[in-house]
Amino acid sequence: MTNLIKLGRLKGKKLTGLLGLALDGSRLEGVVLRRTNGSIRLLQSFSVTLSLDPLTNEPELVGREIRNHLDAAGVRERYCVLGVPLQWALTAHAKLAELPEADLASFLQIEAERGFPCDVATLMLATSHAQAVSGEKHAVMVGIARTHLGVLEQALRAAQLKPVSLSLGITALQPPEADSSNGVLALLVGENQVGVQVSCGGGLVALRTLEGALDSEGGLRHLHADLVAREVRITLGQLPAEFREQVRLIRIFGPRELAQELAREIQPRFEPMGLKVELVSGYAPNEFGVHLPPDAAVSPAFSLAAWPLAGRRTLFEFLPPKISAWQQLAARYSSGALQKAAIAAGVVLFGVVGLFGFQQWQIARLETKWLAMEPRVRELEAMQKNIRTYRPWFDDSLGILTILRQLTDCFPEDGVVSAKTVEIRDPSIVTCSGIARDNQALLKTTERLRAAPSVSELNVDSMRGRPPTIQYSFHYRWNEGIKD
């Protein structure tokens, strides 16, 4: 019955950007947030008025209007979270009996059928548990009509958005499960009503909407603080005594001017009762466990998007679960013929698994043989390594002597051209330098060397001086292999 899923629609994909939306009456507020390096950046924010009601108009038309507003605001983000109107929510309270965990879901199911004024099957339910100081446990069940959520999801998809969460804005602003929410009564000033949430004992103990708390006249909204104060006292009076005594703080969220007016009006009425009134004008530095932009305005849309980006799950999740294609096929085709086909497929699958099992047995048997011979193999490999290390290093091909012989044969016997240095590198590059008494003799020497079959790429590097002391240098490539 409790739907505490994470953003499962993303199938493990890590969120880096998110569009947060909050629908309140005809007002749609939105922010685009992006997480980078442990901080959340506010990229865009907007607030528009919808001319079409999502519950009474075609979802495609509502989606097209939302898409038009997003395009006008320059929003390109596709993944979104949406805060549904609080007035859509129905609540039921149950005192939890001492039952095994396995029987608790059935107990809550019975209590939901008794507490809600409609068929429970038509609702998407979320449950919050709270524990009093005495150890007594309570549960508040929040339900929203599946039809409402369905048309809202269709409208978002028609707006080319991918919803990953549908939740409540007030529970994102003041998470009931947080330690800082213990004993807090939160008021959220909306378009035409004021939302009330009471958190104690690690969970939600009251959630309601105060209709008629605001009205519009001449384009201006007027707040009825007397009505809000009276309904807050009624809400506190309906709480179990242990929870009522824990409430010590009233936090007010909403548009700045109306929130200030409400705080100013109700403060003299509740502070004598020991209830401190606090106007929330900004987020705490560690509100979400990540760094926030200093100009971030407190809003349901921002909180709804910031929690998932900070890696926190949504307690009150109302996004209908996604039915897999396999589940749809299984529900659609459940005839006897399909069952026979499934049995046949199972037999084939069993055969394939058997073949793989036989293959694994063979692999295991070969691995056992290998373990038995491995020490001998390692010993032979070590011996071969030593042989390669200590084998004779000398070259029996006399390659270097062959190079010198070929070079010597090309020099004239009368000593007109003589070599001073011969350098063999790589070992196929030969460099020779020396002194010649005659230019023609030097040229004939290089020509004879160039004509040798094993010589290529002969180049004269330098010729300096005059006869009889011409200094020369040339190099060439020796093409026959020489072993090291």
Residue pairs with C-beta under 8 A, 6 or more apart in sequence:
1 105
1 108
1 109
1 112
1 125
1 127
1 141
2 125
2 126
2 127
3 124
3 125
3 126
3 317
3 318
4 126
4 313
4 315
4 317
5 313
5 317
5 321
6 313
7 15
7 164
7 165
7 308
7 313
7 314
8 322
9 162
9 163
9 164
9 319
9 322
10 79
10 164
15 35
15 79
15 164
15 308
15 309
16 34
16 35
16 36
16 309
17 32
17 33
17 34
17 35
17 43
17 77
17 79
18 32
18 33
18 34
18 77
18 79
18 80
18 81
18 164
18 305
18 308
18 309
19 30
19 31
19 32
19 75
19 77
19 78
19 79
19 80
19 81
19 161
19 305
20 30
20 31
20 32
20 33
20 80
20 81
20 83
20 301
20 302
20 303
20 304
20 305
20 306
21 28
21 29
21 30
21 80
21 81
21 82
21 83
21 301
21 304
22 28
22 29
22 30
22 82
22 83
22 169
22 299
22 300
22 301
22 304
23 54
23 82
23 83
23 84
23 85
23 152
24 83
24 85
24 86
24 169
24 190
24 191
24 300
25 85
25 190
25 191
25 192
26 49
26 50
26 51
26 53
26 191
27 47
27 48
27 49
27 50
27 191
28 47
28 48
28 49
28 50
28 66
28 69
29 45
29 46
29 47
29 299
29 300
29 301
30 44
30 45
30 46
30 47
30 70
30 73
30 75
30 301
31 42
31 44
31 45
31 46
31 299
31 301
31 302
31 305
32 42
32 43
32 44
32 45
32 75
32 77
32 305
33 40
33 41
33 42
33 43
33 302
33 305
33 306
33 309
34 40
34 41
34 43
34 309
35 41
35 290
35 309
35 310
38 290
38 291
39 290
39 291
39 292
40 288
40 290
40 291
40 292
40 293
40 306
40 309
40 310
41 293
42 293
42 295
42 296
42 302
44 73
44 74
44 75
45 297
45 301
46 69
46 73
46 75
48 69
48 73
50 62
50 65
50 66
50 69
51 65
52 61
52 62
52 65
53 62
54 62
54 151
54 152
54 155
55 148
55 151
59 151
59 152
59 154
59 155
59 158
60 154
60 155
60 158
62 155
62 158
62 159
63 154
63 155
63 156
63 157
63 158
63 159
63 160
64 158
64 159
66 155
66 156
66 158
66 159
66 161
67 158
67 159
67 160
70 159
78 160
78 161
78 162
79 161
79 162
79 164
80 156
80 161
80 162
80 163
80 164
81 163
81 164
81 165
81 166
81 167
81 304
81 305
81 308
81 314
82 152
82 156
82 163
82 165
82 166
82 167
82 304
83 167
83 168
83 169
83 172
83 300
83 301
83 304
84 144
84 148
84 149
84 152
84 166
84 167
84 168
84 318
86 168
86 169
86 170
86 188
86 190
86 193
86 195
86 207
86 209
87 193
87 209
87 211
88 144
88 145
88 148
89 142
89 143
89 144
89 168
89 207
89 209
90 116
90 117
90 118
90 123
90 142
90 143
90 144
91 140
91 141
91 142
91 143
91 206
91 207
91 208
92 111
92 112
92 114
92 115
92 116
92 140
92 141
92 143
93 115
93 138
93 139
93 140
93 141
94 107
94 108
94 111
94 112
94 115
94 138
94 139
94 140
94 141
95 136
95 137
95 138
95 139
96 104
96 107
96 129
96 137
96 138
96 139
97 107
99 107
108 127
108 139
108 141
109 120
111 139
111 141
112 120
112 125
112 141
112 143
113 120
115 141
116 123
116 141
116 143
118 145
120 143
122 145
122 146
122 147
123 143
123 144
123 145
123 146
124 143
124 144
124 145
124 146
124 149
124 318
124 320
125 141
125 142
125 143
126 141
126 142
126 143
126 315
126 316
126 317
126 318
127 139
127 140
127 141
127 142
128 139
128 140
128 142
128 176
128 177
128 203
128 204
128 315
128 316
129 137
129 138
129 139
129 202
129 203
130 137
130 138
130 139
130 140
130 176
130 199
130 200
130 201
130 202
130 203
130 204
130 205
130 243
131 137
131 138
131 201
131 202
131 203
132 138
132 200
132 201
132 240
132 242
132 243
133 201
133 242
133 246
134 242
136 240
136 242
138 201
138 203
138 205
138 240
138 243
139 203
140 203
140 204
140 205
140 206
140 207
142 168
142 204
142 207
142 316
144 318
146 320
149 166
149 318
149 319
149 320
150 320
152 166
153 163
153 166
153 319
153 320
156 162
156 163
157 163
163 319
164 308
164 319
165 304
165 308
165 314
165 317
165 319
166 317
166 318
166 319
167 304
167 314
167 315
167 316
167 317
167 318
168 316
169 188
169 195
169 300
169 301
169 303
169 304
170 186
170 188
170 195
170 197
170 207
170 253
170 300
171 197
171 204
171 207
171 315
171 316
172 300
172 303
172 304
172 307
172 314
173 186
173 188
173 253
173 280
173 298
173 300
173 303
174 181
174 184
174 186
174 197
174 199
174 251
174 253
175 181
175 307
175 315
176 197
176 199
176 202
176 203
176 204
176 315
177 202
177 203
177 315
178 199
179 202
181 199
182 199
182 200
182 201
182 202
182 246
183 199
183 200
183 246
183 247
183 248
183 249
184 198
184 199
184 247
184 249
184 250
184 251
185 196
185 197
185 198
185 199
185 232
185 235
185 236
185 247
185 249
185 250
185 251
185 275
186 195
186 196
186 197
186 198
186 199
186 250
186 251
186 252
186 253
187 194
187 195
187 196
187 228
187 232
187 250
187 251
187 252
187 253
187 254
187 262
188 194
188 195
188 197
188 253
188 254
188 300
189 213
189 214
189 223
189 252
189 253
189 254
189 255
189 258
189 259
189 262
190 214
190 254
191 214
191 221
192 211
192 213
192 214
192 215
192 216
193 209
193 210
193 211
193 212
193 213
193 214
194 209
194 210
194 213
194 214
194 228
194 254
194 262
195 207
195 208
195 209
195 210
196 206
196 207
196 208
196 209
196 210
196 231
196 232
196 235
197 204
197 206
197 207
198 204
198 205
198 206
198 207
198 235
198 236
198 239
198 243
198 247
199 205
200 239
200 243
200 246
200 247
201 243
201 246
205 239
205 240
205 243
206 235
206 238
206 239
208 231
208 235
210 227
210 228
210 231
212 224
212 227
213 223
213 224
213 227
213 228
213 231
214 221
214 222
214 223
214 224
214 258
215 221
215 222
215 224
216 222
221 258
223 258
223 261
223 262
223 265
225 261
225 262
225 265
225 266
226 265
228 262
228 265
228 266
229 265
229 266
229 269
229 270
232 250
232 266
232 270
236 244
236 247
237 244
239 247
247 275
248 274
248 275
248 276
249 275
249 276
249 278
250 266
250 270
250 275
250 276
250 277
250 278
251 278
251 280
252 259
252 262
252 263
252 277
252 278
252 279
252 280
253 259
253 280
253 298
253 300
254 262
256 281
259 279
259 280
260 279
263 277
263 278
263 279
266 277
267 277
270 277
271 277
280 298
281 298
282 296
282 298
283 292
283 296
283 298
285 292
287 306
288 306
288 307
288 309
288 310
288 312
289 310
289 311
289 312
290 306
290 309
290 310
292 306
296 302
307 313
307 314
308 314
393 484
395 482
395 483
395 484
396 483
397 481
397 482
397 483
399 427
399 480
399 481
399 482
399 483
400 424
400 427
400 482
402 480
403 424
403 430
403 478
403 482
404 422
406 449
406 452
406 454
406 455
407 419
407 422
407 430
407 432
407 449
409 448
410 445
410 448
410 449
410 452
411 417
411 418
411 419
411 445
412 441
412 444
412 445
416 436
416 437
416 438
416 441
417 434
417 435
417 436
417 437
417 438
417 441
417 442
417 445
418 434
418 435
418 436
419 432
419 433
419 434
420 433
420 434
420 435
421 431
421 432
421 433
421 434
422 430
422 431
422 432
423 430
423 431
423 432
424 430
424 431
424 478
425 431
427 478
427 482
427 484
428 477
428 478
428 479
428 482
429 475
429 476
429 477
429 478
430 475
430 476
430 477
430 478
431 461
431 473
431 474
431 475
432 473
432 474
432 475
433 471
433 472
433 473
433 474
434 471
434 472
435 469
435 470
435 471
435 472
436 442
436 445
436 467
436 470
436 472
437 467
437 468
437 469
437 470
438 467
438 468
438 470
439 463
439 467
439 470
442 463
442 470
442 472
446 458
446 460
446 474
449 455
449 458
449 476
450 458
450 476
454 478
454 479
454 480
455 476
455 477
455 478
455 479
456 476
456 477
456 479
457 476
457 477
458 474
458 475
458 476
459 474
459 475
459 476
460 472
460 473
460 474
461 473
461 474
461 475
462 471
462 472
462 473
463 470
463 471
463 472
464 470
464 471
464 472
465 471
